[in-house]
Amino acid sequence: MALEHLDVIITDELGLEALSRALALGWLGLCAYTWFAPALFHRMLARSLETVRLDPEF
């Protein structure tokens, strides 16, 4: 919600549409990263753990 207010202030009052657009794209990128990064991490972790073998005497 705060980002929406910041976007309105930057666009309407300051007239910086390019900065507003860059902020919106950055926010979208951060949201996509926080959604995609855990899935990628778990996939890479599972792939690396497939090669781990414990000693039977452990």
Secondary structure as UniProt FT lines:
FT   HELIX           2..8
FT   HELIX           9..13
FT   HELIX           17..49
FT   TURN            50..51
FT   TURN            56..57
//
